[in-house]
Amino acid sequence: MEFENNTLSVEGLPQLEALSFQKLNKEYLWMRLTFMVSLYLLLLGAALLYNFFTEKFAVWLLPSGLSLLLIWFLIAEIVGFKYKGFVLREHDISFKTGWIFFSMTSVPFNRIQHTEVTQGPFERIFDLAKVKVYTAGGASSDIAIVGLSEVDAKQLKEHINLLSSKHA
């Protein structure tokens, strides 16, 4: 038997970007915006108290800077939301994110060690959850599918577990 290692054309490979990615739940965007505004109000209160007691900065400088940062983060979150999504295929799951810094991670089912559904406090308020997929490749190859309803997250977790057990 002779060893073969044929070359492949890059043009002939399937294009993952061309697939139709499942969009995240719109409640996830509202959760993120609510979190940012809440954090802004907390920091704004702290900045105003700091300005009131120390009088080291102009009263308008720190709140103005925080307001500009909030506007930038809100715009980035709203525009970047449409770039987030996941796709479930026969042999793997992929998650993409990024408007400014693009990232796409694919995890083959035969590399999955375990999955879990988690909820933080804001996710609980908005009835959202995330599915964390842990792999044998280490933390850099793990993915978290965010912005799912709690019911969808549990169904996705069970489906991933089923497919990963078939590929083990």
Order of alpha helices (4+ residues) and beta strands (2+ residues): beta-alpha-alpha-beta-beta-beta-beta-alpha-beta-beta-alpha
